[in-house]
Amino acid sequence: MSTSLPTAEPRSDDGSGPDAPPRSTVRTLLRLWPYVRPVRARLFTAAFIAVLASCIGLVIPLVLKWMVDGPIADRDPGGVWLGALYLLLLGLAEALLFGLRRWLVARPLSGVEAGMRADLYRHLQRLPVAFHDRWPSGQLLSRATTDLMLLRMFLAFPLTFLLVNGVTILVGLGIMLAQDWTLGLVVLVPAVPVMVTCVVFEKRYSAASRKAQDQVGDLTTVVEESVLGIRIIKGFGRHRSQARAFHELAGRLRGTELHKARLLATILGIIVTLPELAVGAALVLGCMRVADGTLSAGTLVAFLSTALALRWPVDSIGFLLAMSQEAATATTRYFEVMDAPEEDRTAPPAGAAAPRRADGLRFDGVTFRYPDAPPDSPPVLDRVDLHIRPGESLALVGATGSGKTTLTALVPRLHEVTSGRITLDGVDITAMPREELRARVAVAFEEPTLFSAAVGENVLMGAGASGAGPDDLERALGVAQADFVHALPQGVDTQVGEQGLSLSGGQRQRLALARAVVGRPDFLVLDDPLSALDVHTEAAVEAALRRVLADTTALIVAHRPSTVLLADRVALLSGGRITAVGTHHELLRTNAEYAHLMAGEPAGGQEDPR
């Protein structure tokens, strides 16, 4: 477990990212339209209803004017009661319409959020391994959770009320100017400084919002790594250093959030104070005009009531702008992932594929360099030529860092070759749909990954779309010598827990091997599949595995002589190139490097007895 602090995510392949030139808030938010379009009718209806409710609220001051200049001035109790009834009905209509607006948007916007999350998850599954190698998992998690929650909140409230409050302010100002244009101009005086403040606030708050949401992703990464690596942290007594790393990131996030709060407090102070001063000035001027008889009391009451009705729409400008900026940032972060190019899943045109023949697995001049490697760096693999004949097992041997695991990852196209080609039975793997390729090639990695699911579900995952039954499951468990699963509390239905950490390393490795063979694949790629087994279990697994290898074409990364002996031939990978091919005994006699590698292997350690 590294104790270094994670950094913000890299730029995506299209050049977006935290360092990319900023788009306008409106252009950014317009990218949500494809998701909003299916529910646009309900959203537009809800917005219209909200505008109507706000306009009804502005009718109330006009009723007050009628009451003051009419029934109250004429001392007519019946007219006062009638006016009160009008006010009650208007208030009820306003409340019901706002409630209807809320009902209209709740369900469809939950569906928009769910759809965006499903699209993001589906896209993550289709992104190349190189993408996942570059991006911290916490950054991806924060985009799938926090950012999408912010977008739903924006669509439900700020998006509508930016429109509603804008219309309300314009209608309200029109009513006030119609009541008395002199007082209306007094109230309009703060408009220019308020707009300038909003423009400045938008730029500064946007940068602070981006920084905060990136820091949430970094913090999520630290928490996730600490949970997954809790055994390492406890085993090495690193809880204090991890706590310091967490508190440092949390402190940075707190500082950014406080900076956002100060920005919001500043704009709210300006937006609230200037209009209040203007209303106060209008009140003093209006009272003087009522006193000298140039303005009716009812008009002044209506004017001030309208000004008070506009208090919330004006005061909410800063709050709504802040939420809009956070939503724009969340949209940018979401599409940074969605814009990353997927693996090429286009099926080859009909007739383009070469006819199949029994040719096994062949590497022709394969060169590979990682996409983010410096251009002048040597390739990991350099013009590899290798042929594994049909039904043959070939062991791949080499020193640590020689490129063995990388070579095996090229077969199922977890990485794409830089040059050269790989063929299965004479067909270039790039000419096959990935689904077909991965149905024909099964893999088992040295570091096995299990999912939070039942033992049987983890193993049957290797069966692919063809499926497999209980008999296939038992056969695969037998090949991997994984009969220990029957002693678990619920047998093959036992939940193994996150990462399978409730099992020992050897048990996880055996289940990964069972997963590789359960679908009876045509080609088998095993990356040191027996490294975590004790010598007795290893011998039993090898005996069963020999029977499986007799019916398949296999490439096996091997470090132990016992694993090498499973194979018909051995290839030595050195410096990114195949330097020798032969049987185990031939290479022992003729190749000093191979003999050194085999002689230097330690004996297999005992498996964790859990």
Steps between C-alpha positions, in 0.01 A plus 500: 500500500652823388478786744545765234205722431307438179493771243211624297400288205687524173370679198269286295595397152302779336697767684234575759581508865567750775769673298299522176366838384167560680174492310216736582259374762211493252693306234614251761153441639352463150687168477235361736229552240508143355421368848237764573328481160284192580346681802493848349119515488470457877786739568356771276157448655650524848685820405180654358310407817773654717492824295122507531522448878751783534285733292200416717711605797551839334123549473477511881648856523238618250222359722658679796494828303130448426428425865691804636366751248152343498334314790748616765486864390117476473475313834321209329538178711333289233753611243784422743370144548465460123859617453616255767323220312678602178836493682425156645406357161808649335724359775346154467533506121866600528575222750317233297676597179844483662409159644390381156832621353690293756293190423554540127882507518579251780455171313639593155812663645571193710482309173741745333751448782462122483543504122814711516646274768420190293662655193810591700531147640449345157760734352751417774470133411585578138795727561845354437712375788744785438228747603444324832875484556515881486189602694467468880192296587385764751472757221276264303289420806444867580381560143253212523359612837558858620512664158183331375319593821597865440366479145166359617469778757581760234240367258239482776546849649753755366429431132129574547536787744762685301224532239216547750679760708618685190144522369372595847753782533414639156123482561542645848710791374238562231228513765701739717577731207131495408409592857746789513791538261696728733510247783566228242814676378624531858467125544682438169813692605682188646444293181836586336727433802309179573554371143872587508530316833331192350743489205805522727351246741427250221864486388646469849243255629541278193873452572435436870222251419724303262777488759263380773346224291843374392606497865191294587618244243851497651357453848280216376809331355682519835203355688455219247869408501511508880205261524633261236852516641406482869710185549811678370430810708456296817780258418757776458356733763434772243167619640648828622659588165177408318304710749734792432450456125124492549495805728720695261263434210197563719659826613554608141139420417382691808706801394352491151145470637563795733627699201177414316300606806682835512430560131133413548478718812651792308254483212206443734606801705509719190183358345303533824636834622476715185134414416404546868655846500314581180167379647568705814562810289180430304309465831619838628426670169162329475397601851589862421285489186208341687530778757486775236214324319679415173483122563222287645564283803372197309751557222785522752383181672476319166843628396667392824316166502623432147855594606476258794361228270813543285727468802538121471553494120772767535662354813512153340710615202830426674381163629365395160816615320711299746297185439516559124878527512526180702272329249711628210812366669329166563394489133856566387637228730233253383575554131876485558438130556225458243712667229789257552508272194378146553664188372426455131197271506417528130448162345714435192317525169354184361757300311794698638616231743750244377379140489576307815741215503656299780798726557494559876621825653759701307688823574643661185745788558305621803630826648333674791558832675263638763302799367628737770864393467753761379543481120872432527465219756567143388192285440392250763481234228713522188417299185383188683457196276344197663284211384298276733369212295144371533462294819848599618588654836786748505660636815622860491800559724697816568645721768281742693409794278575321175143553369338161562178633652476767232528236229217295650280812527529556125325173414152597635568859383521653844767707327542556126823410323704798379605312187493145371205268546364210703293227336276225631469213255619730221256785580638835619352570841427859395268360232290322762225660709630527854214287629602214274868538583443497875262207469781298337780616730486451877744668736617451857721766655766464767313747721147355497203732529178375654176691526256548789290207390458131564786260431303334221416833337868599500600175330215492248593850388761324285230316306405816310182524298495126431423429864593197705315267731569338838698218336734750331543682829595180683740401224673839512525490880650153471762612246600788727496277809252744652292245686546713811193697388274213609619551858396867498181589692273505191725307265517651151232751605730653765564871450875556478491870591673794337810400302459148642712600800314256723693225316871427500721595208523139385124454519438814294752383241333161469160660448650725231641190328162329522343808343746477210427136417126481572402612148725242324676775299684440172796703627620533857730776627630445852722755675692301762176336622656287775731747674300514824456124544688274735700219341243227573203696363713611206574139408130407515400803290770423244379142462145618433615788281692267271174341396352842417809609308478189282184644341596866462770733373667668794749776579625473858720754677716292730761561767529158661653200326196295604271738308735500199474122484128532429585643159609324182752773419654806668568850363750731669408870498794730560522874439158499337597237239471122471862384522455123519232236442526131582414237754586551863791257491636640173511853638656384825787356298539773239393832657686640799240768575221246511703266717571789738129590524400144575780446751412821684140411571422464871288218623131560521382634832216356702153618422313709752314232701178698534 
